[in-house]
Amino acid sequence: MPKLKTNRAAAKRFTKTGTGKLKRNKAYKRHILTKKTTKKKRDLRKATMMDKTNEKVMKKILPYL
């Protein structure tokens, strides 16, 4: 069986937690920030967990994470 290749784009965006879940950063924090409230921008700073529906696919493209 050959080695599996890690999707490098995904590897840079996700980290694995101690329990095996995937942690990701939130979107919508790059530009057009003037119309977003301070509370919304502050909430976007925090990392969050990957959604259950995508987790199976993500673990397939990140075999060694």
Distance bins in CASP14 RR format, pairs under 12 A and 6 or more apart:
PFRMAT RR
TARGET T0000
AUTHOR 0000-0000-0000
RMODE 2
METHOD distances of the structure
MODEL  1
1 63 0 0 0 0 0 1 0 0 0 0 0
2 63 0 0 0 0 0 1 0 0 0 0 0
3 63 0 0 0 0 1 0 0 0 0 0 0
3 64 0 0 0 0 1 0 0 0 0 0 0
4 59 0 0 0 0 0 1 0 0 0 0 0
4 60 0 0 0 0 1 0 0 0 0 0 0
4 61 0 0 0 0 1 0 0 0 0 0 0
4 62 0 0 0 0 1 0 0 0 0 0 0
4 63 1 0 1 0 0 0 0 0 0 0 0
4 64 1 0 0 1 0 0 0 0 0 0 0
4 65 0 0 0 0 0 1 0 0 0 0 0
5 11 0 0 0 0 0 1 0 0 0 0 0
5 60 0 0 0 0 0 1 0 0 0 0 0
5 61 0 0 0 0 1 0 0 0 0 0 0
5 62 0 0 0 0 0 1 0 0 0 0 0
5 63 0 0 0 0 1 0 0 0 0 0 0
5 64 0 0 0 0 1 0 0 0 0 0 0
6 12 0 0 0 0 0 1 0 0 0 0 0
6 14 0 0 0 0 0 1 0 0 0 0 0
6 58 0 0 0 0 0 1 0 0 0 0 0
6 59 0 0 0 0 0 1 0 0 0 0 0
6 60 0 0 0 0 0 1 0 0 0 0 0
6 61 1 0 0 1 0 0 0 0 0 0 0
6 62 1 0 1 0 0 0 0 0 0 0 0
6 63 1 0 0 1 0 0 0 0 0 0 0
6 64 1 0 1 0 0 0 0 0 0 0 0
6 65 1 0 0 1 0 0 0 0 0 0 0
7 13 0 0 0 0 1 0 0 0 0 0 0
7 14 0 0 0 0 1 0 0 0 0 0 0
7 57 0 0 0 0 0 1 0 0 0 0 0
7 58 0 0 0 0 1 0 0 0 0 0 0
7 59 0 0 0 0 0 1 0 0 0 0 0
7 60 0 0 0 0 1 0 0 0 0 0 0
7 61 1 0 1 0 0 0 0 0 0 0 0
7 62 1 0 0 1 0 0 0 0 0 0 0
7 63 0 0 0 0 1 0 0 0 0 0 0
7 64 0 0 0 0 0 1 0 0 0 0 0
7 65 0 0 0 0 1 0 0 0 0 0 0
8 14 0 0 0 0 0 1 0 0 0 0 0
8 61 0 0 0 0 1 0 0 0 0 0 0
8 62 0 0 0 0 1 0 0 0 0 0 0
8 64 0 0 0 0 0 1 0 0 0 0 0
8 65 0 0 0 0 0 1 0 0 0 0 0
9 58 0 0 0 0 0 1 0 0 0 0 0
9 61 0 0 0 0 1 0 0 0 0 0 0
9 62 0 0 0 0 0 1 0 0 0 0 0
10 16 0 0 0 0 0 1 0 0 0 0 0
10 22 0 0 0 0 1 0 0 0 0 0 0
10 24 0 0 0 0 1 0 0 0 0 0 0
10 50 0 0 0 0 0 1 0 0 0 0 0
10 54 0 0 0 0 0 1 0 0 0 0 0
10 57 0 0 0 0 1 0 0 0 0 0 0
10 58 1 0 0 1 0 0 0 0 0 0 0
10 59 0 0 0 0 0 1 0 0 0 0 0
10 60 0 0 0 0 0 1 0 0 0 0 0
10 61 1 0 1 0 0 0 0 0 0 0 0
10 62 1 0 1 0 0 0 0 0 0 0 0
10 63 0 0 0 0 0 1 0 0 0 0 0
10 64 0 0 0 0 0 1 0 0 0 0 0
10 65 0 0 0 0 1 0 0 0 0 0 0
11 22 0 0 0 0 0 1 0 0 0 0 0
11 58 0 0 0 0 0 1 0 0 0 0 0
11 61 0 0 0 0 1 0 0 0 0 0 0
11 62 1 0 0 1 0 0 0 0 0 0 0
11 63 0 0 0 0 0 1 0 0 0 0 0
11 64 0 0 0 0 1 0 0 0 0 0 0
11 65 1 0 0 1 0 0 0 0 0 0 0
12 24 0 0 0 0 0 1 0 0 0 0 0
12 25 0 0 0 0 0 1 0 0 0 0 0
12 62 0 0 0 0 0 1 0 0 0 0 0
12 65 0 0 0 0 0 1 0 0 0 0 0
13 22 0 0 0 0 1 0 0 0 0 0 0
13 23 0 0 0 0 1 0 0 0 0 0 0
13 24 1 0 0 1 0 0 0 0 0 0 0
13 25 1 0 0 1 0 0 0 0 0 0 0
13 26 0 0 0 0 0 1 0 0 0 0 0
13 27 0 0 0 0 0 1 0 0 0 0 0
13 47 0 0 0 0 0 1 0 0 0 0 0
13 50 0 0 0 0 1 0 0 0 0 0 0
13 54 0 0 0 0 0 1 0 0 0 0 0
13 58 0 0 0 0 1 0 0 0 0 0 0
13 61 0 0 0 0 0 1 0 0 0 0 0
13 62 0 0 0 0 1 0 0 0 0 0 0
13 65 0 0 0 0 0 1 0 0 0 0 0
14 20 0 0 0 0 0 1 0 0 0 0 0
14 21 0 0 0 0 1 0 0 0 0 0 0
14 22 1 0 1 0 0 0 0 0 0 0 0
14 23 1 0 0 1 0 0 0 0 0 0 0
14 24 1 0 1 0 0 0 0 0 0 0 0
14 25 0 0 0 0 1 0 0 0 0 0 0
14 47 0 0 0 0 0 1 0 0 0 0 0
14 48 0 0 0 0 0 1 0 0 0 0 0
14 49 0 0 0 0 0 1 0 0 0 0 0
14 50 1 0 0 1 0 0 0 0 0 0 0
14 51 0 0 0 0 0 1 0 0 0 0 0
14 54 0 0 0 0 0 1 0 0 0 0 0
14 55 0 0 0 0 0 1 0 0 0 0 0
14 57 0 0 0 0 0 1 0 0 0 0 0
14 58 1 0 0 1 0 0 0 0 0 0 0
14 59 0 0 0 0 1 0 0 0 0 0 0
14 61 0 0 0 0 1 0 0 0 0 0 0
14 62 1 0 0 1 0 0 0 0 0 0 0
14 65 1 0 0 1 0 0 0 0 0 0 0
15 21 0 0 0 0 1 0 0 0 0 0 0
15 22 1 0 0 1 0 0 0 0 0 0 0
15 23 1 0 1 0 0 0 0 0 0 0 0
15 24 0 0 0 0 1 0 0 0 0 0 0
15 25 0 0 0 0 1 0 0 0 0 0 0
15 47 0 0 0 0 1 0 0 0 0 0 0
15 48 0 0 0 0 0 1 0 0 0 0 0
15 49 0 0 0 0 0 1 0 0 0 0 0
15 50 0 0 0 0 0 1 0 0 0 0 0
15 58 0 0 0 0 0 1 0 0 0 0 0
15 62 0 0 0 0 1 0 0 0 0 0 0
15 65 1 0 0 1 0 0 0 0 0 0 0
16 22 1 0 0 1 0 0 0 0 0 0 0
16 23 1 0 0 1 0 0 0 0 0 0 0
16 24 0 0 0 0 0 1 0 0 0 0 0
16 49 0 0 0 0 0 1 0 0 0 0 0
16 50 0 0 0 0 1 0 0 0 0 0 0
16 55 0 0 0 0 0 1 0 0 0 0 0
16 58 0 0 0 0 0 1 0 0 0 0 0
16 59 0 0 0 0 1 0 0 0 0 0 0
16 62 1 0 0 1 0 0 0 0 0 0 0
16 63 0 0 0 0 0 1 0 0 0 0 0
16 64 0 0 0 0 1 0 0 0 0 0 0
16 65 1 0 1 0 0 0 0 0 0 0 0
17 23 1 0 1 0 0 0 0 0 0 0 0
17 24 0 0 0 0 0 1 0 0 0 0 0
17 47 0 0 0 0 1 0 0 0 0 0 0
17 48 0 0 0 0 0 1 0 0 0 0 0
17 49 1 0 0 1 0 0 0 0 0 0 0
17 50 0 0 0 0 1 0 0 0 0 0 0
17 55 0 0 0 0 0 1 0 0 0 0 0
17 65 0 0 0 0 0 1 0 0 0 0 0
18 49 0 0 0 0 0 1 0 0 0 0 0
18 65 0 0 0 0 0 1 0 0 0 0 0
19 49 0 0 0 0 1 0 0 0 0 0 0
20 49 0 0 0 0 0 1 0 0 0 0 0
20 50 0 0 0 0 0 1 0 0 0 0 0
20 55 0 0 0 0 1 0 0 0 0 0 0
20 58 0 0 0 0 0 1 0 0 0 0 0
20 59 0 0 0 0 1 0 0 0 0 0 0
20 62 0 0 0 0 0 1 0 0 0 0 0
20 65 0 0 0 0 1 0 0 0 0 0 0
21 47 0 0 0 0 0 1 0 0 0 0 0
21 48 0 0 0 0 0 1 0 0 0 0 0
21 49 1 0 1 0 0 0 0 0 0 0 0
21 50 1 0 0 1 0 0 0 0 0 0 0
21 51 0 0 0 0 0 1 0 0 0 0 0
21 52 0 0 0 0 1 0 0 0 0 0 0
21 54 0 0 0 0 0 1 0 0 0 0 0
21 55 1 0 0 1 0 0 0 0 0 0 0
21 58 0 0 0 0 0 1 0 0 0 0 0
21 59 0 0 0 0 0 1 0 0 0 0 0
21 65 0 0 0 0 0 1 0 0 0 0 0
22 47 0 0 0 0 0 1 0 0 0 0 0
22 48 0 0 0 0 0 1 0 0 0 0 0
22 49 1 0 0 1 0 0 0 0 0 0 0
22 50 1 1 0 0 0 0 0 0 0 0 0
22 51 0 0 0 0 1 0 0 0 0 0 0
22 52 0 0 0 0 0 1 0 0 0 0 0
22 54 0 0 0 0 1 0 0 0 0 0 0
22 55 1 0 0 1 0 0 0 0 0 0 0
22 56 0 0 0 0 0 1 0 0 0 0 0
22 57 0 0 0 0 0 1 0 0 0 0 0
22 58 1 0 1 0 0 0 0 0 0 0 0
22 59 1 0 0 1 0 0 0 0 0 0 0
22 60 0 0 0 0 0 1 0 0 0 0 0
22 61 0 0 0 0 0 1 0 0 0 0 0
22 62 1 0 0 1 0 0 0 0 0 0 0
22 65 1 0 0 1 0 0 0 0 0 0 0
23 46 0 0 0 0 0 1 0 0 0 0 0
23 47 1 0 1 0 0 0 0 0 0 0 0
23 48 1 0 0 1 0 0 0 0 0 0 0
23 49 1 0 0 1 0 0 0 0 0 0 0
23 50 1 0 0 1 0 0 0 0 0 0 0
23 51 0 0 0 0 0 1 0 0 0 0 0
23 55 0 0 0 0 0 1 0 0 0 0 0
23 58 0 0 0 0 0 1 0 0 0 0 0
23 65 0 0 0 0 0 1 0 0 0 0 0
24 46 0 0 0 0 0 1 0 0 0 0 0
24 47 1 0 0 1 0 0 0 0 0 0 0
24 48 1 0 0 1 0 0 0 0 0 0 0
24 49 1 0 0 1 0 0 0 0 0 0 0
24 50 1 0 1 0 0 0 0 0 0 0 0
24 51 0 0 0 0 1 0 0 0 0 0 0
24 54 0 0 0 0 1 0 0 0 0 0 0
24 55 0 0 0 0 0 1 0 0 0 0 0
24 58 0 0 0 0 1 0 0 0 0 0 0
24 62 0 0 0 0 0 1 0 0 0 0 0
25 44 0 0 0 0 1 0 0 0 0 0 0
25 45 0 0 0 0 1 0 0 0 0 0 0
25 46 0 0 0 0 1 0 0 0 0 0 0
25 47 1 0 1 0 0 0 0 0 0 0 0
25 48 1 0 0 1 0 0 0 0 0 0 0
25 49 0 0 0 0 0 1 0 0 0 0 0
25 50 0 0 0 0 0 1 0 0 0 0 0
26 36 0 0 0 0 0 1 0 0 0 0 0
26 40 0 0 0 0 0 1 0 0 0 0 0
26 41 0 0 0 0 0 1 0 0 0 0 0
26 42 0 0 0 0 0 1 0 0 0 0 0
26 43 1 0 0 1 0 0 0 0 0 0 0
26 44 1 0 1 0 0 0 0 0 0 0 0
26 45 1 0 0 1 0 0 0 0 0 0 0
26 46 1 0 0 1 0 0 0 0 0 0 0
26 47 1 0 0 1 0 0 0 0 0 0 0
26 48 1 0 0 1 0 0 0 0 0 0 0
26 49 0 0 0 0 0 1 0 0 0 0 0
26 50 0 0 0 0 0 1 0 0 0 0 0
27 44 1 0 0 1 0 0 0 0 0 0 0
27 47 0 0 0 0 0 1 0 0 0 0 0
27 48 0 0 0 0 0 1 0 0 0 0 0
28 35 0 0 0 0 0 1 0 0 0 0 0
28 36 1 0 0 1 0 0 0 0 0 0 0
28 40 0 0 0 0 1 0 0 0 0 0 0
28 41 0 0 0 0 1 0 0 0 0 0 0
28 43 0 0 0 0 0 1 0 0 0 0 0
28 44 1 0 0 1 0 0 0 0 0 0 0
28 45 0 0 0 0 0 1 0 0 0 0 0
29 36 0 0 0 0 1 0 0 0 0 0 0
29 40 0 0 0 0 1 0 0 0 0 0 0
29 41 1 0 0 1 0 0 0 0 0 0 0
29 42 0 0 0 0 0 1 0 0 0 0 0
29 43 0 0 0 0 1 0 0 0 0 0 0
29 44 1 0 1 0 0 0 0 0 0 0 0
29 45 1 0 0 1 0 0 0 0 0 0 0
29 46 0 0 0 0 0 1 0 0 0 0 0
29 47 0 0 0 0 0 1 0 0 0 0 0
30 36 0 0 0 0 0 1 0 0 0 0 0
30 41 0 0 0 0 0 1 0 0 0 0 0
30 44 0 0 0 0 1 0 0 0 0 0 0
31 41 0 0 0 0 0 1 0 0 0 0 0
32 40 0 0 0 0 0 1 0 0 0 0 0
32 41 0 0 0 0 0 1 0 0 0 0 0
33 40 0 0 0 0 1 0 0 0 0 0 0
33 41 1 0 0 1 0 0 0 0 0 0 0
33 42 0 0 0 0 0 1 0 0 0 0 0
33 44 0 0 0 0 1 0 0 0 0 0 0
33 45 0 0 0 0 0 1 0 0 0 0 0
34 40 0 0 0 0 0 1 0 0 0 0 0
34 41 0 0 0 0 0 1 0 0 0 0 0
35 41 0 0 0 0 0 1 0 0 0 0 0
36 42 0 0 0 0 1 0 0 0 0 0 0
36 43 0 0 0 0 1 0 0 0 0 0 0
36 44 0 0 0 0 1 0 0 0 0 0 0
37 43 0 0 0 0 1 0 0 0 0 0 0
37 44 0 0 0 0 0 1 0 0 0 0 0
38 44 0 0 0 0 0 1 0 0 0 0 0
38 45 0 0 0 0 0 1 0 0 0 0 0
39 45 0 0 0 0 0 1 0 0 0 0 0
40 46 0 0 0 0 0 1 0 0 0 0 0
49 55 0 0 0 0 1 0 0 0 0 0 0
49 58 0 0 0 0 0 1 0 0 0 0 0
50 56 0 0 0 0 0 1 0 0 0 0 0
50 57 0 0 0 0 1 0 0 0 0 0 0
50 58 1 0 0 1 0 0 0 0 0 0 0
50 59 0 0 0 0 1 0 0 0 0 0 0
50 62 0 0 0 0 0 1 0 0 0 0 0
50 65 0 0 0 0 0 1 0 0 0 0 0
51 57 0 0 0 0 0 1 0 0 0 0 0
51 58 0 0 0 0 1 0 0 0 0 0 0
52 58 0 0 0 0 0 1 0 0 0 0 0
52 59 0 0 0 0 0 1 0 0 0 0 0
54 60 0 0 0 0 0 1 0 0 0 0 0
54 61 0 0 0 0 0 1 0 0 0 0 0
54 62 0 0 0 0 0 1 0 0 0 0 0
55 61 0 0 0 0 0 1 0 0 0 0 0
55 62 0 0 0 0 0 1 0 0 0 0 0
55 65 0 0 0 0 0 1 0 0 0 0 0
56 62 0 0 0 0 0 1 0 0 0 0 0
58 65 0 0 0 0 1 0 0 0 0 0 0
59 65 1 0 0 1 0 0 0 0 0 0 0
END
